[in-house]
Amino acid sequence: MNAIDITGCTKKYGSLPALNGLSLSLPPGQIVGLLGENGCGKTTLLKILAGALTQYDGEVMIHGQRPGPETKAMVSFLPDASFLAGGVTIEEAVAYFRDFFFDFNEPKCRDLLGIFGLDAGRKLNTLSKGMREKVQLSLAMSREAKVFLLDEPISGVDPAAREVILSAIVRDLNPEALVLISTHLIHDLEPVLDGVAMMRYGQVLMADSVDHLREVHHKSVDELFREVYR
């Protein structure tokens, strides 16, 4: 069974389609980059998969189930905007995840927070944007989920920190989990990717394994991305 099966998914905001008959199938056990220009529908797609958007046409299945309470229990979603109140401490955010998610692995979360050098006593509104993103990533990646949906997880951090964050994403990852990462920073992400899905105008232009794309096109995924979207 595929981790994700999407057929003919269309989502409109007014008369403008954010997704336009999109189809995509992804098996479990891989890290996939969701690539495309701003406004191509990446965030809308992730929100539908996460169950945050419920009004759309077409069929969307996660491990054989339509997005709903059952799939939310197996999907960990890291949105591109902050999802935690600024007045809470990191410690309080950890307690929130511990109480709310039965699959939350608190020791793993604390390990990641330590790797990032984050003081659990600090309030989120005292942290930089990059530090807050590290907190949220530590929380999201510490669930024992079947599907991880990460929307631009490295966009708000400096280049030196991106490698550390990517290491955190793959750290102790269940080999059967699917990680779908929306990004435009292909060069930084490519070393950890098994596959990519390239989007434009609310549709998938191509979806394939990284190894096959390199073999066929004789270039890196970053070079292919620049060629496709120039």
QUIMO-V979471 format. One record per pair of residues at least 4 apart in sequence whose C-alpha atoms are under 8 Angstrom apart, sorted by sequence separation. I is the first residue (numbers start at 1). J is the second residue. D is the distance in Angstrom with one decimal. If there is no record, write none. Layout:
BEGIN
<<I/J/D> <I/J/D>>
END
This chain:
BEGIN
<<12/16/5.3> <13/17/6.2> <36/40/6.2> <41/45/6.1> <42/46/6.4> <43/47/6.2> <44/48/6.3> <45/49/6.3> <46/50/6.0> <47/51/6.1> <48/52/5.8> <61/65/5.0> <62/66/6.2> <67/71/5.5> <68/72/6.1> <69/73/6.6> <70/74/7.2> <71/75/6.1> <72/76/7.5> <79/83/7.4> <84/88/7.7> <88/92/6.0> <89/93/6.3> <90/94/6.3> <91/95/6.3> <92/96/6.2> <93/97/6.4> <94/98/6.1> <95/99/6.1> <96/100/6.0> <97/101/5.6> <98/102/7.1> <105/109/6.4> <106/110/6.2> <107/111/6.1> <108/112/6.2> <109/113/6.2> <110/114/6.1> <111/115/6.3> <112/116/6.3> <113/117/6.2> <114/118/6.0> <122/126/7.0> <123/127/7.2> <127/131/5.7> <128/132/6.2> <129/133/6.3> <130/134/6.4> <131/135/6.4> <132/136/6.3> <133/137/6.0> <134/138/6.0> <135/139/6.4> <136/140/6.1> <137/141/5.9> <138/142/6.2> <139/143/7.3> <157/161/6.3> <158/162/6.7> <159/163/7.7> <160/164/7.9> <161/165/6.4> <162/166/6.1> <163/167/6.2> <164/168/6.3> <165/169/6.3> <166/170/6.6> <167/171/5.9> <169/173/7.5> <173/177/7.2> <185/189/6.5> <186/190/5.7> <189/193/6.7> <199/203/5.5> <200/204/6.4> <208/212/6.9> <209/213/6.3> <210/214/6.2> <211/215/6.2> <212/216/6.1> <213/217/5.8> <214/218/5.1> <215/219/7.7> <219/223/6.1> <220/224/6.2> <221/225/5.9> <222/226/6.3> <223/227/6.3> <224/228/6.1> <225/229/6.1> <226/230/5.7> <12/17/4.0> <13/18/6.8> <47/52/5.0> <48/53/4.7> <61/66/4.7> <62/67/6.7> <65/70/7.7> <66/71/7.2> <67/72/7.2> <88/93/6.7> <113/118/5.4> <114/119/8.0> <122/127/7.8> <127/132/6.0> <157/162/6.6> <199/204/4.4> <200/205/6.5> <208/213/6.7> <213/218/7.7> <214/219/5.3> <219/224/6.5> <11/17/5.7> <12/18/5.5> <36/42/7.3> <47/53/5.6> <48/54/6.4> <60/66/5.9> <61/67/6.7> <65/71/6.8> <98/104/5.8> <113/119/7.8> <198/204/5.7> <199/205/5.4> <213/219/7.9> <214/220/5.7> <10/17/6.9> <11/18/5.6> <12/19/6.9> <35/42/7.6> <59/66/7.9> <60/67/7.1> <97/104/6.6> <98/105/7.9> <113/120/7.8> <141/148/7.6> <197/204/6.5> <198/205/5.4> <199/206/7.4> <213/220/8.0> <214/221/6.8> <217/224/7.6> <10/18/7.4> <11/19/4.9> <34/42/6.9> <98/106/6.8> <124/132/6.4> <140/148/8.0> <154/162/6.0> <197/205/7.5> <198/206/5.4> <213/221/7.2> <10/19/4.7> <11/20/6.8> <44/53/7.8> <62/71/6.6> <84/93/7.5> <197/206/5.8> <198/207/6.3> <9/19/6.5> <10/20/4.7> <197/207/4.2> <9/20/6.6> <10/21/4.9> <49/60/7.5> <154/165/7.2> <196/207/5.6> <197/208/6.7> <210/221/6.9> <8/20/7.5> <9/21/4.7> <10/22/6.6> <94/106/7.5> <195/207/7.4> <196/208/5.9> <8/21/4.0> <9/22/4.8> <49/62/7.5> <54/67/8.0> <118/131/7.8> <195/208/5.6> <196/209/6.3> <7/21/7.3> <8/22/4.9> <9/23/6.5> <195/209/3.9> <196/210/6.5> <7/22/6.4> <8/23/5.3> <94/109/7.9> <194/209/5.8> <195/210/4.7> <6/22/7.1> <7/23/4.4> <51/67/5.3> <137/153/7.3> <194/210/5.5> <195/211/7.9> <6/23/4.9> <7/24/6.7> <50/67/7.0> <51/68/5.9> <118/135/7.8> <193/210/6.9> <194/211/7.6> <5/23/7.7> <6/24/5.0> <49/67/6.4> <116/134/7.1> <5/24/6.0> <6/25/6.1> <48/67/7.5> <4/24/7.5> <5/25/4.4> <51/71/7.9> <133/153/7.2> <4/25/5.5> <5/26/6.7> <18/39/7.6> <19/40/7.9> <50/71/7.9> <51/72/6.7> <113/134/7.8> <3/25/7.8> <4/26/5.2> <18/40/6.9> <19/41/5.8> <50/72/6.5> <113/135/6.8> <170/192/7.9> <2/25/6.7> <3/26/5.9> <4/27/6.7> <18/41/5.1> <133/156/7.3> <166/189/7.4> <2/26/5.8> <3/27/5.0> <2/27/4.3> <3/28/5.0> <19/44/7.5> <50/75/6.5> <113/138/6.3> <163/188/7.5> <1/27/7.2> <2/28/6.2> <18/44/6.9> <19/45/7.4> <50/76/7.6> <112/138/5.7> <130/156/5.2> <131/157/8.0> <162/188/7.2> <166/192/7.5> <50/77/6.2> <129/156/6.5> <130/157/4.7> <141/168/8.0> <73/101/7.9> <110/138/8.0> <129/157/7.7> <130/158/7.7> <141/169/6.5> <153/181/7.6> <155/183/7.7> <90/119/7.5> <91/120/4.9> <109/138/5.4> <148/177/7.5> <150/179/7.5> <152/181/6.9> <153/182/7.8> <154/183/7.9> <90/120/4.7> <91/121/6.0> <109/139/5.9> <138/168/7.8> <144/174/7.6> <146/176/7.2> <147/177/5.7> <148/178/6.2> <149/179/6.2> <150/180/6.2> <151/181/6.0> <152/182/5.2> <153/183/7.6> <155/185/7.5> <89/120/6.7> <90/121/6.1> <134/165/7.5> <146/177/4.7> <147/178/4.8> <148/179/4.6> <149/180/5.1> <150/181/4.7> <151/182/4.8> <152/183/4.9> <154/185/8.0> <190/221/7.0> <89/121/5.7> <90/122/6.1> <109/141/7.7> <137/169/8.0> <145/177/7.0> <146/178/6.3> <147/179/5.9> <148/180/6.1> <149/181/6.1> <150/182/6.2> <151/183/7.0> <152/184/7.7> <190/222/7.3> <11/44/8.0> <89/122/5.2> <90/123/6.2> <109/142/5.3> <147/180/7.6> <89/123/3.9> <90/124/6.6> <108/142/5.8> <88/123/5.4> <89/124/5.8> <186/221/7.4> <187/222/5.5> <87/123/5.9> <88/124/6.1> <106/142/6.9> <186/222/5.4> <21/58/7.4> <86/123/6.8> <87/124/6.3> <88/125/8.0> <105/142/5.2> <86/124/4.9> <87/125/6.1> <104/142/5.8> <105/143/5.7> <85/124/7.5> <86/125/4.5> <104/143/4.3> <105/144/7.0> <186/225/7.8> <103/143/5.4> <104/144/6.4> <103/144/5.2> <97/139/7.2> <101/143/7.6> <103/145/7.2> <11/55/7.4> <12/56/7.6> <11/56/4.8> <90/135/7.3> <94/139/7.1> <10/56/5.8> <11/57/6.5> <9/56/6.9> <10/57/5.1> <9/57/5.5> <10/58/6.3> <116/164/7.9> <8/57/7.4> <9/58/4.2> <8/58/4.8> <9/59/6.2> <82/132/7.9> <7/58/5.9> <8/59/6.6> <9/60/7.2> <82/133/7.7> <6/58/7.7> <7/59/5.2> <6/59/5.7> <7/60/6.6> <5/59/7.9> <6/60/4.5> <82/136/7.9> <5/60/6.0> <6/61/6.3> <4/60/7.6> <5/61/5.1> <112/168/6.8> <4/61/5.8> <5/62/6.5> <4/62/4.7> <78/136/7.2> <3/62/5.5> <4/63/6.3> <5/64/7.9> <78/137/6.9> <2/62/7.7> <3/63/4.7> <4/64/8.0> <2/63/6.1> <3/64/7.8> <1/63/6.4> <2/64/7.7> <78/140/6.1> <1/64/7.2> <77/140/6.7> <76/140/5.9> <76/141/7.4> <76/143/6.9> <76/145/6.0> <74/144/7.9> <75/145/5.5> <78/148/7.9> <79/149/8.0> <80/150/7.9> <74/145/4.9> <75/146/6.1> <76/147/6.3> <77/148/6.0> <78/149/6.1> <79/150/6.5> <80/151/5.1> <73/145/7.6> <74/146/5.3> <75/147/4.8> <76/148/4.8> <77/149/4.7> <78/150/4.8> <79/151/5.2> <80/152/6.0> <74/147/6.4> <75/148/5.8> <76/149/6.1> <77/150/6.1> <78/151/6.0> <79/152/7.9> <80/153/7.1> <75/149/7.3> <78/153/7.6> <50/149/7.4> <46/149/6.4> <46/151/7.4> <43/151/6.7> <28/146/7.9> <43/182/7.6> <42/182/6.5> <3/146/7.8> <3/147/7.2> <29/174/7.8> <30/175/7.6> <29/175/5.2> <30/176/7.5> <32/178/7.7> <34/180/6.5> <29/176/4.0> <30/177/6.8> <31/178/6.0> <32/179/6.1> <33/180/6.0> <34/181/5.6> <35/182/6.1> <36/183/7.6> <37/184/7.2> <28/176/5.5> <29/177/4.8> <30/178/5.2> <31/179/4.6> <32/180/4.9> <33/181/4.9> <34/182/4.5> <35/183/5.7> <36/184/6.6> <28/177/5.5> <29/178/5.2> <30/179/6.4> <31/180/6.1> <32/181/6.2> <33/182/6.0> <34/183/6.3> <35/184/6.1> <28/178/4.8> <31/181/7.6> <33/183/6.8> <27/178/7.3> <35/186/7.9> <33/189/7.8> <42/199/7.4> <41/199/7.5> <40/199/6.3> <41/200/7.7> <33/193/6.5> <40/200/5.0> <41/201/7.1> <42/202/7.9> <31/192/7.1> <32/193/5.7> <35/196/7.0> <40/201/5.0> <41/202/5.1> <31/193/5.2> <32/194/5.9> <33/195/6.4> <34/196/5.9> <35/197/6.1> <36/198/5.7> <37/199/7.7> <39/201/7.8> <40/202/5.2> <41/203/7.9> <30/193/7.7> <31/194/5.3> <32/195/4.6> <33/196/4.5> <34/197/5.0> <35/198/4.7> <36/199/4.9> <37/200/7.0> <40/203/7.8> <30/194/5.8> <31/195/6.5> <32/196/5.0> <33/197/6.2> <34/198/6.1> <35/199/6.0> <36/200/6.1> <30/195/7.4> <32/197/7.2> <34/199/7.4> <3/178/6.8> <22/202/6.6> <23/203/7.4> <24/204/7.2> <20/201/7.3> <21/202/7.6> <22/203/4.7> <23/204/6.9> <19/201/7.2> <20/202/4.9> <21/203/6.6> <22/204/6.2> <18/201/7.3> <19/202/3.9> <20/203/5.8> <24/207/7.8> <18/202/5.4> <19/203/6.3> <17/202/7.1> <37/229/7.5> <36/229/7.8>>
END
